[in-house]
Amino acid sequence: MGKGDSLTTLRKKGENLLNQRIMLGDTSGKVRSVKERDVFALASKTFEFTLLFEASEKKKVFQKIKKKNKSYGDLRCYQIMHAVRLYYALKEYLNAKVPSFYICPEGFEVRWIKYYLKQFLGSLYHDKKINIPKEGLTPMFTQRHIAHVLAGELRAKKGRKPTRELKEIHFKKLGII
């Protein structure tokens, strides 16, 4: 099987998964920068959820995480912030009749994202329901899949409003800051 054949097989698998009502999660914007706002989108063929994280809020949260945990490097702070973003997007939909979620790791180490999600979600977390492919979502769902497009449109302010905005208070509720 050549590289093209395996990609075709992955794309067919991705299309079948979308037809089974799985949800995709992806971010538009730089998650490793406090200077730029970003949007996380959770989407299926029939569902849309968006979470806006403004640059000013990101900066405040980042600084407070660093201050509280002096031994944490920048990467760890960004991983925690991403896991919190996922937590608030997923927590209400994990018990819904959604077969699974496919989430883009945004270049972070998958094991750390899962580690923090397990801490935040507790008994709601299921490895078989939350999939975070190391290679991202592009091989299976193409570069411009539904969650990526939705997040990009909101970030570009194309007439869409976010479902929720992530604020400093959300991090306080989890005891992170």
Backbone torsions as a table, in degrees:
resi	resn	phi	psi	omega
1	MET	NA	124.0	179.6
2	GLY	-80.7	174.2	-178.6
3	LYS	-61.6	-40.6	178.8
4	GLY	-63.7	-38.8	179.0
5	ASP	-65.1	-42.5	-178.6
6	SER	-68.0	-35.3	177.3
7	LEU	-66.5	-40.7	177.1
8	THR	-62.0	-41.8	178.5
9	THR	-63.5	-43.5	177.7
10	LEU	-62.2	-41.8	-179.5
11	ARG	-65.2	-38.5	177.0
12	LYS	-64.8	-41.5	177.3
13	LYS	-61.4	-43.7	178.4
14	GLY	-60.2	-43.8	179.2
15	GLU	-64.5	-41.0	176.9
16	ASN	-62.6	-41.1	178.5
17	LEU	-63.3	-42.5	178.3
18	LEU	-62.0	-36.5	178.0
19	ASN	-69.7	-20.4	178.1
20	GLN	-89.6	10.4	175.9
21	ARG	72.8	27.4	174.0
22	ILE	-70.3	161.6	178.0
23	MET	-112.6	142.5	175.8
24	LEU	-105.8	144.8	177.4
25	GLY	-127.9	129.0	-179.3
26	ASP	-152.0	158.7	-178.0
27	THR	-115.3	144.6	171.8
28	SER	-115.7	127.2	-176.6
29	GLY	113.9	169.3	-177.9
30	LYS	-87.3	111.4	179.8
31	VAL	-76.0	-16.0	179.2
32	ARG	-102.1	32.2	178.3
33	SER	-144.1	131.1	177.3
34	VAL	-88.9	-2.1	-177.7
35	LYS	-90.1	-4.8	-174.1
36	GLU	-135.8	134.7	177.3
37	ARG	-71.2	156.0	175.3
38	ASP	-140.6	161.9	-178.9
39	VAL	-129.4	129.9	172.5
40	PHE	-102.6	132.3	179.0
41	ALA	-121.6	138.3	174.1
42	LEU	-118.0	122.5	-173.5
43	ALA	-148.4	150.0	169.8
44	SER	-131.4	-171.2	179.1
45	LYS	-67.8	-19.7	-176.5
46	THR	-125.4	6.8	-172.5
47	PHE	-141.2	143.8	176.4
48	GLU	-140.2	134.2	173.9
49	PHE	-140.1	132.5	179.4
50	THR	-129.9	146.1	-177.9
51	LEU	-130.3	112.8	-178.0
52	LEU	-93.5	135.3	177.6
53	PHE	-127.6	100.1	-177.4
54	GLU	-68.1	151.6	-178.6
55	ALA	-59.6	-40.8	-179.1
56	SER	-63.3	-40.0	177.7
57	GLU	-69.3	-41.3	178.9
58	LYS	-58.8	-42.9	-178.0
59	LYS	-64.5	-45.6	178.9
60	LYS	-60.2	-47.4	-178.3
61	VAL	-64.2	-46.2	-179.8
62	PHE	-57.2	-47.7	-179.1
63	GLN	-63.3	-38.3	-179.8
64	LYS	-71.9	-35.2	175.9
65	ILE	-64.9	-44.9	178.9
66	LYS	-61.8	-41.4	-178.3
67	LYS	-67.1	-41.4	-179.3
68	LYS	-70.8	-33.7	-176.0
69	ASN	-123.4	80.0	-173.7
70	LYS	-60.0	-24.6	-178.7
71	SER	-83.3	-9.6	-179.0
72	TYR	-75.6	134.7	172.4
73	GLY	-83.5	173.2	-179.9
74	ASP	-59.0	-44.2	-177.6
75	LEU	-57.6	-45.0	-179.2
76	ARG	-63.6	-39.5	178.0
77	CYS	-62.8	-43.2	178.5
78	TYR	-66.0	-37.2	177.4
79	GLN	-62.9	-43.5	178.4
80	ILE	-62.9	-44.8	179.3
81	MET	-61.1	-39.0	179.0
82	HIS	-68.0	-40.9	179.0
83	ALA	-64.0	-37.2	177.1
84	VAL	-66.2	-40.2	176.8
85	ARG	-57.4	-46.6	179.5
86	LEU	-66.1	-40.8	179.7
87	TYR	-56.2	-50.5	-177.3
88	TYR	-70.1	-24.2	176.8
89	ALA	-80.1	-36.8	-173.6
90	LEU	-90.3	-31.9	-166.4
91	LYS	-54.8	-36.5	-178.0
92	GLU	-82.8	-13.4	-174.4
93	TYR	-111.0	-2.0	-179.9
94	LEU	-67.0	-32.8	179.1
95	ASN	-88.1	-5.6	178.1
96	ALA	-70.5	169.7	-178.2
97	LYS	-82.5	52.3	176.9
98	VAL	-101.8	123.5	-177.1
99	PRO	-62.2	-40.7	179.0
100	SER	-167.7	169.0	178.6
101	PHE	-121.6	138.0	172.8
102	TYR	-116.5	116.5	-172.7
103	ILE	-117.0	136.0	175.9
104	CYS	-75.2	133.0	-178.7
105	PRO	-77.4	-8.3	178.2
106	GLU	57.3	30.8	177.1
107	GLY	83.3	0.5	177.9
108	PHE	-85.4	160.9	175.7
109	GLU	-69.1	121.8	-175.2
110	VAL	-57.2	-40.2	-176.8
111	ARG	-62.0	-33.6	179.6
112	TRP	-74.0	-38.9	177.8
113	ILE	-62.5	-45.6	178.5
114	LYS	-63.6	-39.4	179.6
115	TYR	-58.5	-49.6	-179.3
116	TYR	-69.1	-38.4	177.6
117	LEU	-61.4	-41.0	177.9
118	LYS	-61.5	-39.6	178.0
119	GLN	-64.2	-45.1	-175.6
120	PHE	-75.2	-41.3	-175.1
121	LEU	-85.4	-22.7	-179.9
122	GLY	59.1	-125.9	-175.5
123	SER	-70.7	-13.5	177.3
124	LEU	-73.3	-20.4	-175.3
125	TYR	-75.0	130.7	175.2
126	HIS	-136.1	120.7	-179.3
127	ASP	-56.9	-34.9	-177.5
128	LYS	-77.3	-20.0	-179.0
129	LYS	-92.5	-31.2	-179.2
130	ILE	-107.6	108.5	-179.0
131	ASN	-107.4	127.0	177.3
132	ILE	-125.5	88.5	-178.0
133	PRO	-65.4	132.2	-178.7
134	LYS	-55.6	-38.3	-177.2
135	GLU	-83.6	0.7	179.6
136	GLY	87.1	-169.0	-175.4
137	LEU	-95.3	-16.5	-174.4
138	THR	-57.3	-46.2	-178.3
139	PRO	-58.0	-36.0	-176.9
140	MET	-93.3	-32.0	-171.4
141	PHE	-121.2	7.0	-176.9
142	THR	72.9	166.2	-178.3
143	GLN	-65.8	-38.4	-176.1
144	ARG	-105.0	59.5	177.6
145	HIS	-78.5	172.5	-170.5
146	ILE	-60.4	-39.0	-179.6
147	ALA	-70.6	-39.1	179.7
148	HIS	-63.9	-44.2	-179.8
149	VAL	-65.5	-44.2	179.6
150	LEU	-60.9	-47.4	179.4
151	ALA	-62.5	-41.9	180.0
152	GLY	-63.6	-40.8	179.7
153	GLU	-65.4	-41.8	179.0
154	LEU	-68.0	-42.7	-179.9
155	ARG	-62.6	-34.9	179.3
156	ALA	-82.4	2.2	178.0
157	LYS	58.6	48.0	-179.9
158	LYS	-91.6	54.4	174.2
159	GLY	79.4	1.9	179.9
160	ARG	-96.4	150.4	175.4
161	LYS	-114.2	143.8	179.3
162	PRO	-71.1	150.2	174.8
163	THR	-68.4	-39.7	-179.9
164	ARG	-149.0	151.2	173.5
165	GLU	-110.4	134.2	178.5
166	LEU	-85.1	126.1	-176.6
167	LYS	-125.2	170.9	178.5
168	GLU	-56.1	-37.7	-178.4
169	ILE	-59.1	-32.9	179.3
170	HIS	-64.2	-34.7	178.8
171	PHE	-75.7	-34.2	177.3
172	LYS	-64.9	-40.1	179.6
173	LYS	-59.5	-31.0	179.6
174	LEU	-89.9	-1.9	178.8
175	GLY	74.6	23.1	-178.7
176	ILE	-84.6	-35.0	178.0
177	ILE	-124.0	NA	NA
